[in-house]
Amino acid sequence: MSENDLLAVDREDLLAIITMRFGAITKELRALLLAMEEPPQVERLILVAANAPSPDILLDEIKQGDTAFRITGSRFDPLAREIKEDC
């Protein structure tokens, strides 16, 4: 397989993980993810998609582009729950 073939497989894997974890993907997000050309960025987002506890955190990371590279902290705990306190 060529590098382009491997990148295409990674992008499809990313879409599948997002769909399994968070449901349907918008056309815009799908187009954005399929247009990614940097393998490290796609590989990083696969890890983020697998560990982000909410779609909002995933979208924040997608917006970071290729500037972010660490995936640490409770923000990426797939078992985390957002606790809303009554005011």
PDB file of N, CA, C and O in Angstrom:
ATOM      1  N   MET A   1       0.840  -1.188   0.000  1.00  0.00           N
ATOM      2  CA  MET A   1       0.000   0.000   0.000  1.00  0.00           C
ATOM      3  C   MET A   1       0.881   1.245   0.000  1.00  0.00           C
ATOM      4  O   MET A   1       1.929   1.287   0.644  1.00  0.00           O
ATOM      5  N   SER A   2       0.436   2.239  -0.725  1.00  0.00           N
ATOM      6  CA  SER A   2       1.173   3.498  -0.763  1.00  0.00           C
ATOM      7  C   SER A   2       0.818   4.336   0.471  1.00  0.00           C
ATOM      8  O   SER A   2      -0.121   4.022   1.202  1.00  0.00           O
ATOM      9  N   GLU A   3       1.586   5.403   0.685  1.00  0.00           N
ATOM     10  CA  GLU A   3       1.289   6.298   1.804  1.00  0.00           C
ATOM     11  C   GLU A   3      -0.095   6.920   1.656  1.00  0.00           C
ATOM     12  O   GLU A   3      -0.812   7.093   2.642  1.00  0.00           O
ATOM     13  N   ASN A   4      -0.466   7.255   0.431  1.00  0.00           N
ATOM     14  CA  ASN A   4      -1.797   7.826   0.200  1.00  0.00           C
ATOM     15  C   ASN A   4      -2.896   6.828   0.533  1.00  0.00           C
ATOM     16  O   ASN A   4      -3.936   7.202   1.074  1.00  0.00           O
ATOM     17  N   ASP A   5      -2.668   5.555   0.209  1.00  0.00           N
ATOM     18  CA  ASP A   5      -3.649   4.520   0.545  1.00  0.00           C
ATOM     19  C   ASP A   5      -3.789   4.379   2.061  1.00  0.00           C
ATOM     20  O   ASP A   5      -4.898   4.263   2.583  1.00  0.00           O
ATOM     21  N   LEU A   6      -2.655   4.391   2.760  1.00  0.00           N
ATOM     22  CA  LEU A   6      -2.682   4.273   4.218  1.00  0.00           C
ATOM     23  C   LEU A   6      -3.381   5.473   4.854  1.00  0.00           C
ATOM     24  O   LEU A   6      -4.133   5.322   5.817  1.00  0.00           O
ATOM     25  N   LEU A   7      -3.130   6.666   4.310  1.00  0.00           N
ATOM     26  CA  LEU A   7      -3.787   7.865   4.813  1.00  0.00           C
ATOM     27  C   LEU A   7      -5.298   7.778   4.597  1.00  0.00           C
ATOM     28  O   LEU A   7      -6.074   8.159   5.475  1.00  0.00           O
ATOM     29  N   ALA A   8      -5.712   7.285   3.446  1.00  0.00           N
ATOM     30  CA  ALA A   8      -7.144   7.128   3.160  1.00  0.00           C
ATOM     31  C   ALA A   8      -7.787   6.157   4.148  1.00  0.00           C
ATOM     32  O   ALA A   8      -8.901   6.395   4.614  1.00  0.00           O
ATOM     33  N   VAL A   9      -7.097   5.071   4.467  1.00  0.00           N
ATOM     34  CA  VAL A   9      -7.608   4.103   5.443  1.00  0.00           C
ATOM     35  C   VAL A   9      -7.729   4.761   6.812  1.00  0.00           C
ATOM     36  O   VAL A   9      -8.730   4.577   7.504  1.00  0.00           O
ATOM     37  N   ASP A  10      -6.706   5.532   7.210  1.00  0.00           N
ATOM     38  CA  ASP A  10      -6.752   6.219   8.500  1.00  0.00           C
ATOM     39  C   ASP A  10      -7.914   7.210   8.565  1.00  0.00           C
ATOM     40  O   ASP A  10      -8.592   7.302   9.588  1.00  0.00           O
ATOM     41  N   ARG A  11      -8.146   7.944   7.492  1.00  0.00           N
ATOM     42  CA  ARG A  11      -9.264   8.901   7.485  1.00  0.00           C
ATOM     43  C   ARG A  11     -10.596   8.169   7.625  1.00  0.00           C
ATOM     44  O   ARG A  11     -11.473   8.620   8.361  1.00  0.00           O
ATOM     45  N   GLU A  12     -10.753   7.055   6.935  1.00  0.00           N
ATOM     46  CA  GLU A  12     -11.989   6.270   7.052  1.00  0.00           C
ATOM     47  C   GLU A  12     -12.135   5.694   8.460  1.00  0.00           C
ATOM     48  O   GLU A  12     -13.241   5.647   8.999  1.00  0.00           O
ATOM     49  N   ASP A  13     -11.027   5.259   9.056  1.00  0.00           N
ATOM     50  CA  ASP A  13     -11.065   4.777  10.441  1.00  0.00           C
ATOM     51  C   ASP A  13     -11.518   5.891  11.382  1.00  0.00           C
ATOM     52  O   ASP A  13     -12.331   5.664  12.278  1.00  0.00           O
ATOM     53  N   LEU A  14     -10.989   7.090  11.172  1.00  0.00           N
ATOM     54  CA  LEU A  14     -11.371   8.235  11.997  1.00  0.00           C
ATOM     55  C   LEU A  14     -12.870   8.500  11.889  1.00  0.00           C
ATOM     56  O   LEU A  14     -13.542   8.689  12.902  1.00  0.00           O
ATOM     57  N   LEU A  15     -13.387   8.516  10.679  1.00  0.00           N
ATOM     58  CA  LEU A  15     -14.823   8.730  10.484  1.00  0.00           C
ATOM     59  C   LEU A  15     -15.647   7.639  11.173  1.00  0.00           C
ATOM     60  O   LEU A  15     -16.684   7.924  11.772  1.00  0.00           O
ATOM     61  N   ALA A  16     -15.186   6.407  11.085  1.00  0.00           N
ATOM     62  CA  ALA A  16     -15.911   5.289  11.706  1.00  0.00           C
ATOM     63  C   ALA A  16     -15.927   5.415  13.229  1.00  0.00           C
ATOM     64  O   ALA A  16     -16.956   5.181  13.861  1.00  0.00           O
ATOM     65  N   ILE A  17     -14.795   5.784  13.815  1.00  0.00           N
ATOM     66  CA  ILE A  17     -14.729   5.932  15.275  1.00  0.00           C
ATOM     67  C   ILE A  17     -15.660   7.045  15.737  1.00  0.00           C
ATOM     68  O   ILE A  17     -16.401   6.882  16.707  1.00  0.00           O
ATOM     69  N   ILE A  18     -15.618   8.176  15.041  1.00  0.00           N
ATOM     70  CA  ILE A  18     -16.478   9.301  15.411  1.00  0.00           C
ATOM     71  C   ILE A  18     -17.947   8.897  15.312  1.00  0.00           C
ATOM     72  O   ILE A  18     -18.736   9.215  16.202  1.00  0.00           O
ATOM     73  N   THR A  19     -18.317   8.207  14.250  1.00  0.00           N
ATOM     74  CA  THR A  19     -19.701   7.775  14.067  1.00  0.00           C
ATOM     75  C   THR A  19     -20.122   6.797  15.162  1.00  0.00           C
ATOM     76  O   THR A  19     -21.221   6.910  15.705  1.00  0.00           O
ATOM     77  N   MET A  20     -19.261   5.845  15.486  1.00  0.00           N
ATOM     78  CA  MET A  20     -19.594   4.871  16.533  1.00  0.00           C
ATOM     79  C   MET A  20     -19.749   5.535  17.892  1.00  0.00           C
ATOM     80  O   MET A  20     -20.631   5.164  18.666  1.00  0.00           O
ATOM     81  N   ARG A  21     -18.904   6.505  18.188  1.00  0.00           N
ATOM     82  CA  ARG A  21     -18.925   7.119  19.515  1.00  0.00           C
ATOM     83  C   ARG A  21     -19.960   8.221  19.662  1.00  0.00           C
ATOM     84  O   ARG A  21     -20.585   8.354  20.714  1.00  0.00           O
ATOM     85  N   PHE A  22     -20.145   9.021  18.596  1.00  0.00           N
ATOM     86  CA  PHE A  22     -20.947  10.233  18.749  1.00  0.00           C
ATOM     87  C   PHE A  22     -22.124  10.354  17.785  1.00  0.00           C
ATOM     88  O   PHE A  22     -22.877  11.324  17.861  1.00  0.00           O
ATOM     89  N   GLY A  23     -22.296   9.404  16.891  1.00  0.00           N
ATOM     90  CA  GLY A  23     -23.421   9.462  15.959  1.00  0.00           C
ATOM     91  C   GLY A  23     -23.049  10.078  14.622  1.00  0.00           C
ATOM     92  O   GLY A  23     -21.877  10.152  14.253  1.00  0.00           O
ATOM     93  N   ALA A  24     -24.063  10.514  13.913  1.00  0.00           N
ATOM     94  CA  ALA A  24     -23.891  11.015  12.544  1.00  0.00           C
ATOM     95  C   ALA A  24     -22.918  12.190  12.476  1.00  0.00           C
ATOM     96  O   ALA A  24     -22.819  12.999  13.399  1.00  0.00           O
ATOM     97  N   ILE A  25     -22.212  12.256  11.365  1.00  0.00           N
ATOM     98  CA  ILE A  25     -21.237  13.314  11.111  1.00  0.00           C
ATOM     99  C   ILE A  25     -21.820  14.250  10.056  1.00  0.00           C
ATOM    100  O   ILE A  25     -22.389  13.799   9.062  1.00  0.00           O
ATOM    101  N   THR A  26     -21.676  15.552  10.279  1.00  0.00           N
ATOM    102  CA  THR A  26     -22.171  16.513   9.288  1.00  0.00           C
ATOM    103  C   THR A  26     -21.342  16.416   8.006  1.00  0.00           C
ATOM    104  O   THR A  26     -20.201  15.954   8.022  1.00  0.00           O
ATOM    105  N   LYS A  27     -21.930  16.857   6.909  1.00  0.00           N
ATOM    106  CA  LYS A  27     -21.212  16.855   5.629  1.00  0.00           C
ATOM    107  C   LYS A  27     -19.960  17.720   5.701  1.00  0.00           C
ATOM    108  O   LYS A  27     -18.923  17.377   5.133  1.00  0.00           O
ATOM    109  N   GLU A  28     -20.066  18.845   6.404  1.00  0.00           N
ATOM    110  CA  GLU A  28     -18.937  19.759   6.517  1.00  0.00           C
ATOM    111  C   GLU A  28     -17.773  19.121   7.269  1.00  0.00           C
ATOM    112  O   GLU A  28     -16.622  19.217   6.843  1.00  0.00           O
ATOM    113  N   LEU A  29     -18.081  18.465   8.396  1.00  0.00           N
ATOM    114  CA  LEU A  29     -17.031  17.819   9.175  1.00  0.00           C
ATOM    115  C   LEU A  29     -16.421  16.669   8.386  1.00  0.00           C
ATOM    116  O   LEU A  29     -15.204  16.487   8.387  1.00  0.00           O
ATOM    117  N   ARG A  30     -17.257  15.903   7.720  1.00  0.00           N
ATOM    118  CA  ARG A  30     -16.756  14.790   6.900  1.00  0.00           C
ATOM    119  C   ARG A  30     -15.795  15.306   5.829  1.00  0.00           C
ATOM    120  O   ARG A  30     -14.723  14.736   5.626  1.00  0.00           O
ATOM    121  N   ALA A  31     -16.178  16.378   5.150  1.00  0.00           N
ATOM    122  CA  ALA A  31     -15.324  16.953   4.106  1.00  0.00           C
ATOM    123  C   ALA A  31     -14.008  17.450   4.693  1.00  0.00           C
ATOM    124  O   ALA A  31     -12.949  17.265   4.094  1.00  0.00           O
ATOM    125  N   LEU A  32     -14.075  18.081   5.861  1.00  0.00           N
ATOM    126  CA  LEU A  32     -12.866  18.575   6.517  1.00  0.00           C
ATOM    127  C   LEU A  32     -11.916  17.429   6.849  1.00  0.00           C
ATOM    128  O   LEU A  32     -10.716  17.515   6.589  1.00  0.00           O
ATOM    129  N   LEU A  33     -12.452  16.364   7.421  1.00  0.00           N
ATOM    130  CA  LEU A  33     -11.612  15.228   7.811  1.00  0.00           C
ATOM    131  C   LEU A  33     -11.044  14.507   6.593  1.00  0.00           C
ATOM    132  O   LEU A  33      -9.890  14.080   6.611  1.00  0.00           O
ATOM    133  N   LEU A  34     -11.832  14.370   5.547  1.00  0.00           N
ATOM    134  CA  LEU A  34     -11.348  13.692   4.341  1.00  0.00           C
ATOM    135  C   LEU A  34     -10.311  14.523   3.590  1.00  0.00           C
ATOM    136  O   LEU A  34      -9.547  13.983   2.790  1.00  0.00           O
ATOM    137  N   ALA A  35     -10.277  15.821   3.841  1.00  0.00           N
ATOM    138  CA  ALA A  35      -9.308  16.696   3.173  1.00  0.00           C
ATOM    139  C   ALA A  35      -7.959  16.741   3.890  1.00  0.00           C
ATOM    140  O   ALA A  35      -6.996  17.288   3.352  1.00  0.00           O
ATOM    141  N   MET A  36      -7.876  16.174   5.093  1.00  0.00           N
ATOM    142  CA  MET A  36      -6.616  16.203   5.841  1.00  0.00           C
ATOM    143  C   MET A  36      -5.552  15.414   5.101  1.00  0.00           C
ATOM    144  O   MET A  36      -5.791  14.296   4.643  1.00  0.00           O
ATOM    145  N   GLU A  37      -4.373  16.013   4.991  1.00  0.00           N
ATOM    146  CA  GLU A  37      -3.284  15.406   4.229  1.00  0.00           C
ATOM    147  C   GLU A  37      -2.085  14.995   5.079  1.00  0.00           C
ATOM    148  O   GLU A  37      -1.153  14.374   4.568  1.00  0.00           O
ATOM    149  N   GLU A  38      -2.095  15.330   6.368  1.00  0.00           N
ATOM    150  CA  GLU A  38      -0.960  15.028   7.235  1.00  0.00           C
ATOM    151  C   GLU A  38      -1.249  13.782   8.076  1.00  0.00           C
ATOM    152  O   GLU A  38      -2.105  13.823   8.960  1.00  0.00           O
ATOM    153  N   PRO A  39      -0.551  12.686   7.816  1.00  0.00           N
ATOM    154  CA  PRO A  39      -0.799  11.458   8.588  1.00  0.00           C
ATOM    155  C   PRO A  39      -0.721  11.641  10.106  1.00  0.00           C
ATOM    156  O   PRO A  39      -1.571  11.100  10.812  1.00  0.00           O
ATOM    157  N   PRO A  40       0.267  12.383  10.645  1.00  0.00           N
ATOM    158  CA  PRO A  40       0.298  12.532  12.107  1.00  0.00           C
ATOM    159  C   PRO A  40      -0.954  13.212  12.669  1.00  0.00           C
ATOM    160  O   PRO A  40      -1.409  12.870  13.760  1.00  0.00           O
ATOM    161  N   GLN A  41      -1.504  14.164  11.932  1.00  0.00           N
ATOM    162  CA  GLN A  41      -2.717  14.846  12.379  1.00  0.00           C
ATOM    163  C   GLN A  41      -3.896  13.875  12.410  1.00  0.00           C
ATOM    164  O   GLN A  41      -4.668  13.870  13.369  1.00  0.00           O
ATOM    165  N   VAL A  42      -4.039  13.067  11.385  1.00  0.00           N
ATOM    166  CA  VAL A  42      -5.139  12.097  11.329  1.00  0.00           C
ATOM    167  C   VAL A  42      -4.962  11.043  12.422  1.00  0.00           C
ATOM    168  O   VAL A  42      -5.931  10.673  13.086  1.00  0.00           O
ATOM    169  N   GLU A  43      -3.741  10.559  12.613  1.00  0.00           N
ATOM    170  CA  GLU A  43      -3.476   9.556  13.649  1.00  0.00           C
ATOM    171  C   GLU A  43      -3.786  10.113  15.035  1.00  0.00           C
ATOM    172  O   GLU A  43      -4.349   9.411  15.875  1.00  0.00           O
ATOM    173  N   ARG A  44      -3.419  11.374  15.276  1.00  0.00           N
ATOM    174  CA  ARG A  44      -3.696  12.010  16.555  1.00  0.00           C
ATOM    175  C   ARG A  44      -5.205  12.112  16.776  1.00  0.00           C
ATOM    176  O   ARG A  44      -5.693  11.847  17.875  1.00  0.00           O
ATOM    177  N   LEU A  45      -5.941  12.495  15.736  1.00  0.00           N
ATOM    178  CA  LEU A  45      -7.391  12.631  15.879  1.00  0.00           C
ATOM    179  C   LEU A  45      -8.076  11.286  16.088  1.00  0.00           C
ATOM    180  O   LEU A  45      -9.141  11.229  16.704  1.00  0.00           O
ATOM    181  N   ILE A  46      -7.488  10.210  15.590  1.00  0.00           N
ATOM    182  CA  ILE A  46      -8.024   8.874  15.886  1.00  0.00           C
ATOM    183  C   ILE A  46      -7.959   8.629  17.390  1.00  0.00           C
ATOM    184  O   ILE A  46      -8.923   8.146  17.983  1.00  0.00           O
ATOM    185  N   LEU A  47      -6.832   8.958  18.004  1.00  0.00           N
ATOM    186  CA  LEU A  47      -6.691   8.794  19.456  1.00  0.00           C
ATOM    187  C   LEU A  47      -7.650   9.709  20.209  1.00  0.00           C
ATOM    188  O   LEU A  47      -8.267   9.298  21.192  1.00  0.00           O
ATOM    189  N   VAL A  48      -7.773  10.946  19.745  1.00  0.00           N
ATOM    190  CA  VAL A  48      -8.691  11.888  20.385  1.00  0.00           C
ATOM    191  C   VAL A  48     -10.122  11.373  20.281  1.00  0.00           C
ATOM    192  O   VAL A  48     -10.851  11.373  21.272  1.00  0.00           O
ATOM    193  N   ALA A  49     -10.530  10.936  19.096  1.00  0.00           N
ATOM    194  CA  ALA A  49     -11.898  10.446  18.894  1.00  0.00           C
ATOM    195  C   ALA A  49     -12.194   9.239  19.780  1.00  0.00           C
ATOM    196  O   ALA A  49     -13.319   9.071  20.251  1.00  0.00           O
ATOM    197  N   ALA A  50     -11.199   8.413  20.004  1.00  0.00           N
ATOM    198  CA  ALA A  50     -11.391   7.222  20.830  1.00  0.00           C
ATOM    199  C   ALA A  50     -11.465   7.554  22.315  1.00  0.00           C
ATOM    200  O   ALA A  50     -12.017   6.776  23.092  1.00  0.00           O
ATOM    201  N   ASN A  51     -10.917   8.699  22.721  1.00  0.00           N
ATOM    202  CA  ASN A  51     -10.817   9.011  24.144  1.00  0.00           C
ATOM    203  C   ASN A  51     -11.590  10.235  24.607  1.00  0.00           C
ATOM    204  O   ASN A  51     -11.803  10.393  25.809  1.00  0.00           O
ATOM    205  N   ALA A  52     -12.010  11.091  23.717  1.00  0.00           N
ATOM    206  CA  ALA A  52     -12.746  12.291  24.123  1.00  0.00           C
ATOM    207  C   ALA A  52     -14.100  11.893  24.703  1.00  0.00           C
ATOM    208  O   ALA A  52     -14.823  11.104  24.094  1.00  0.00           O
ATOM    209  N   PRO A  53     -14.452  12.426  25.870  1.00  0.00           N
ATOM    210  CA  PRO A  53     -15.722  12.047  26.475  1.00  0.00           C
ATOM    211  C   PRO A  53     -16.942  12.708  25.843  1.00  0.00           C
ATOM    212  O   PRO A  53     -18.075  12.303  26.105  1.00  0.00           O
ATOM    213  N   SER A  54     -16.717  13.724  25.012  1.00  0.00           N
ATOM    214  CA  SER A  54     -17.863  14.400  24.392  1.00  0.00           C
ATOM    215  C   SER A  54     -17.501  14.869  22.987  1.00  0.00           C
ATOM    216  O   SER A  54     -16.326  15.069  22.681  1.00  0.00           O
ATOM    217  N   PRO A  55     -18.501  15.044  22.138  1.00  0.00           N
ATOM    218  CA  PRO A  55     -18.222  15.546  20.789  1.00  0.00           C
ATOM    219  C   PRO A  55     -17.664  16.967  20.806  1.00  0.00           C
ATOM    220  O   PRO A  55     -16.911  17.345  19.908  1.00  0.00           O
ATOM    221  N   ASP A  56     -18.025  17.759  21.821  1.00  0.00           N
ATOM    222  CA  ASP A  56     -17.508  19.125  21.902  1.00  0.00           C
ATOM    223  C   ASP A  56     -15.991  19.147  22.061  1.00  0.00           C
ATOM    224  O   ASP A  56     -15.311  19.962  21.438  1.00  0.00           O
ATOM    225  N   ILE A  57     -15.470  18.266  22.884  1.00  0.00           N
ATOM    226  CA  ILE A  57     -14.021  18.194  23.068  1.00  0.00           C
ATOM    227  C   ILE A  57     -13.362  17.732  21.777  1.00  0.00           C
ATOM    228  O   ILE A  57     -12.314  18.252  21.395  1.00  0.00           O
ATOM    229  N   LEU A  58     -13.959  16.776  21.113  1.00  0.00           N
ATOM    230  CA  LEU A  58     -13.426  16.322  19.828  1.00  0.00           C
ATOM    231  C   LEU A  58     -13.386  17.476  18.829  1.00  0.00           C
ATOM    232  O   LEU A  58     -12.376  17.671  18.153  1.00  0.00           O
ATOM    233  N   LEU A  59     -14.465  18.237  18.728  1.00  0.00           N
ATOM    234  CA  LEU A  59     -14.509  19.360  17.792  1.00  0.00           C
ATOM    235  C   LEU A  59     -13.470  20.420  18.141  1.00  0.00           C
ATOM    236  O   LEU A  59     -12.856  21.003  17.247  1.00  0.00           O
ATOM    237  N   ASP A  60     -13.268  20.674  19.436  1.00  0.00           N
ATOM    238  CA  ASP A  60     -12.214  21.613  19.848  1.00  0.00           C
ATOM    239  C   ASP A  60     -10.857  21.158  19.334  1.00  0.00           C
ATOM    240  O   ASP A  60     -10.066  21.963  18.843  1.00  0.00           O
ATOM    241  N   GLU A  61     -10.594  19.870  19.451  1.00  0.00           N
ATOM    242  CA  GLU A  61      -9.305  19.329  19.009  1.00  0.00           C
ATOM    243  C   GLU A  61      -9.169  19.368  17.493  1.00  0.00           C
ATOM    244  O   GLU A  61      -8.080  19.622  16.978  1.00  0.00           O
ATOM    245  N   ILE A  62     -10.240  19.123  16.783  1.00  0.00           N
ATOM    246  CA  ILE A  62     -10.192  19.201  15.320  1.00  0.00           C
ATOM    247  C   ILE A  62      -9.870  20.626  14.896  1.00  0.00           C
ATOM    248  O   ILE A  62      -9.108  20.836  13.952  1.00  0.00           O
ATOM    249  N   LYS A  63     -10.448  21.609  15.589  1.00  0.00           N
ATOM    250  CA  LYS A  63     -10.194  23.014  15.274  1.00  0.00           C
ATOM    251  C   LYS A  63      -8.751  23.419  15.549  1.00  0.00           C
ATOM    252  O   LYS A  63      -8.254  24.377  14.955  1.00  0.00           O
ATOM    253  N   GLN A  64      -8.072  22.702  16.444  1.00  0.00           N
ATOM    254  CA  GLN A  64      -6.680  23.012  16.751  1.00  0.00           C
ATOM    255  C   GLN A  64      -5.770  22.776  15.554  1.00  0.00           C
ATOM    256  O   GLN A  64      -4.662  23.309  15.492  1.00  0.00           O
ATOM    257  N   GLY A  65      -6.237  21.982  14.617  1.00  0.00           N
ATOM    258  CA  GLY A  65      -5.416  21.686  13.442  1.00  0.00           C
ATOM    259  C   GLY A  65      -4.193  20.884  13.823  1.00  0.00           C
ATOM    260  O   GLY A  65      -4.263  19.987  14.662  1.00  0.00           O
ATOM    261  N   ASP A  66      -3.070  21.210  13.203  1.00  0.00           N
ATOM    262  CA  ASP A  66      -1.850  20.453  13.485  1.00  0.00           C
ATOM    263  C   ASP A  66      -0.985  21.132  14.532  1.00  0.00           C
ATOM    264  O   ASP A  66       0.186  20.782  14.683  1.00  0.00           O
ATOM    265  N   THR A  67      -1.548  22.114  15.272  1.00  0.00           N
ATOM    266  CA  THR A  67      -0.757  22.813  16.281  1.00  0.00           C
ATOM    267  C   THR A  67      -0.677  22.037  17.592  1.00  0.00           C
ATOM    268  O   THR A  67       0.296  22.188  18.331  1.00  0.00           O
ATOM    269  N   ALA A  68      -1.658  21.224  17.891  1.00  0.00           N
ATOM    270  CA  ALA A  68      -1.667  20.456  19.133  1.00  0.00           C
ATOM    271  C   ALA A  68      -1.088  19.068  18.880  1.00  0.00           C
ATOM    272  O   ALA A  68      -1.266  18.492  17.806  1.00  0.00           O
ATOM    273  N   PHE A  69      -0.392  18.542  19.887  1.00  0.00           N
ATOM    274  CA  PHE A  69       0.148  17.199  19.698  1.00  0.00           C
ATOM    275  C   PHE A  69       0.059  16.333  20.931  1.00  0.00           C
ATOM    276  O   PHE A  69       0.358  15.141  20.857  1.00  0.00           O
ATOM    277  N   ARG A  70      -0.336  16.879  22.055  1.00  0.00           N
ATOM    278  CA  ARG A  70      -0.451  16.069  23.265  1.00  0.00           C
ATOM    279  C   ARG A  70      -1.905  15.753  23.558  1.00  0.00           C
ATOM    280  O   ARG A  70      -2.801  16.568  23.340  1.00  0.00           O
ATOM    281  N   ILE A  71      -2.108  14.561  24.053  1.00  0.00           N
ATOM    282  CA  ILE A  71      -3.454  14.129  24.420  1.00  0.00           C
ATOM    283  C   ILE A  71      -3.364  13.650  25.862  1.00  0.00           C
ATOM    284  O   ILE A  71      -3.189  12.459  26.122  1.00  0.00           O
ATOM    285  N   THR A  72      -3.485  14.595  26.804  1.00  0.00           N
ATOM    286  CA  THR A  72      -3.308  14.249  28.207  1.00  0.00           C
ATOM    287  C   THR A  72      -4.381  14.898  29.064  1.00  0.00           C
ATOM    288  O   THR A  72      -5.090  15.806  28.632  1.00  0.00           O
ATOM    289  N   GLY A  73      -4.479  14.409  30.278  1.00  0.00           N
ATOM    290  CA  GLY A  73      -5.359  15.004  31.263  1.00  0.00           C
ATOM    291  C   GLY A  73      -6.752  14.412  31.268  1.00  0.00           C
ATOM    292  O   GLY A  73      -7.115  13.594  30.423  1.00  0.00           O
ATOM    293  N   SER A  74      -7.514  14.852  32.244  1.00  0.00           N
ATOM    294  CA  SER A  74      -8.869  14.323  32.418  1.00  0.00           C
ATOM    295  C   SER A  74      -9.780  14.697  31.256  1.00  0.00           C
ATOM    296  O   SER A  74     -10.832  14.085  31.069  1.00  0.00           O
ATOM    297  N   ARG A  75      -9.384  15.697  30.478  1.00  0.00           N
ATOM    298  CA  ARG A  75     -10.160  16.108  29.305  1.00  0.00           C
ATOM    299  C   ARG A  75     -10.326  14.937  28.331  1.00  0.00           C
ATOM    300  O   ARG A  75     -11.292  14.900  27.569  1.00  0.00           O
ATOM    301  N   PHE A  76      -9.400  13.990  28.351  1.00  0.00           N
ATOM    302  CA  PHE A  76      -9.443  12.867  27.419  1.00  0.00           C
ATOM    303  C   PHE A  76      -9.767  11.543  28.094  1.00  0.00           C
ATOM    304  O   PHE A  76      -9.438  10.478  27.570  1.00  0.00           O
ATOM    305  N   ASP A  77     -10.403  11.604  29.240  1.00  0.00           N
ATOM    306  CA  ASP A  77     -10.835  10.395  29.925  1.00  0.00           C
ATOM    307  C   ASP A  77     -12.167   9.966  29.316  1.00  0.00           C
ATOM    308  O   ASP A  77     -13.174  10.648  29.508  1.00  0.00           O
ATOM    309  N   PRO A  78     -12.194   8.841  28.579  1.00  0.00           N
ATOM    310  CA  PRO A  78     -13.442   8.437  27.925  1.00  0.00           C
ATOM    311  C   PRO A  78     -14.555   8.081  28.908  1.00  0.00           C
ATOM    312  O   PRO A  78     -15.717   7.969  28.518  1.00  0.00           O
ATOM    313  N   LEU A  79     -14.204   7.903  30.172  1.00  0.00           N
ATOM    314  CA  LEU A  79     -15.214   7.570  31.171  1.00  0.00           C
ATOM    315  C   LEU A  79     -15.669   8.786  31.967  1.00  0.00           C
ATOM    316  O   LEU A  79     -16.515   8.667  32.853  1.00  0.00           O
ATOM    317  N   ALA A  80     -15.112   9.957  31.656  1.00  0.00           N
ATOM    318  CA  ALA A  80     -15.448  11.179  32.394  1.00  0.00           C
ATOM    319  C   ALA A  80     -16.906  11.555  32.163  1.00  0.00           C
ATOM    320  O   ALA A  80     -17.487  11.286  31.112  1.00  0.00           O
ATOM    321  N   ARG A  81     -17.452  12.164  33.149  1.00  0.00           N
ATOM    322  CA  ARG A  81     -18.821  12.668  33.062  1.00  0.00           C
ATOM    323  C   ARG A  81     -18.773  14.143  33.437  1.00  0.00           C
ATOM    324  O   ARG A  81     -18.105  14.534  34.394  1.00  0.00           O
ATOM    325  N   GLU A  82     -19.485  14.945  32.675  1.00  0.00           N
ATOM    326  CA  GLU A  82     -19.589  16.351  33.038  1.00  0.00           C
ATOM    327  C   GLU A  82     -20.615  16.457  34.154  1.00  0.00           C
ATOM    328  O   GLU A  82     -21.757  16.019  34.012  1.00  0.00           O
ATOM    329  N   ILE A  83     -20.198  17.035  35.244  1.00  0.00           N
ATOM    330  CA  ILE A  83     -21.076  17.176  36.403  1.00  0.00           C
ATOM    331  C   ILE A  83     -21.582  18.608  36.444  1.00  0.00           C
ATOM    332  O   ILE A  83     -20.806  19.560  36.515  1.00  0.00           O
ATOM    333  N   LYS A  84     -22.879  18.734  36.399  1.00  0.00           N
ATOM    334  CA  LYS A  84     -23.485  20.060  36.468  1.00  0.00           C
ATOM    335  C   LYS A  84     -23.974  20.284  37.891  1.00  0.00           C
ATOM    336  O   LYS A  84     -24.754  19.501  38.433  1.00  0.00           O
ATOM    337  N   GLU A  85     -23.502  21.354  38.468  1.00  0.00           N
ATOM    338  CA  GLU A  85     -23.915  21.677  39.822  1.00  0.00           C
ATOM    339  C   GLU A  85     -25.058  22.677  39.776  1.00  0.00           C
ATOM    340  O   GLU A  85     -25.086  23.581  38.941  1.00  0.00           O
ATOM    341  N   ASP A  86     -25.987  22.496  40.679  1.00  0.00           N
ATOM    342  CA  ASP A  86     -27.084  23.457  40.789  1.00  0.00           C
ATOM    343  C   ASP A  86     -26.560  24.725  41.436  1.00  0.00           C
ATOM    344  O   ASP A  86     -25.818  24.680  42.416  1.00  0.00           O
ATOM    345  N   CYS A  87     -26.954  25.846  40.878  1.00  0.00           N
ATOM    346  CA  CYS A  87     -26.511  27.144  41.422  1.00  0.00           C
ATOM    347  C   CYS A  87     -27.466  27.643  42.464  1.00  0.00           C
ATOM    348  O   CYS A  87     -27.257  28.716  43.030  1.00  0.00           O
TER     349      CYS A  87
END
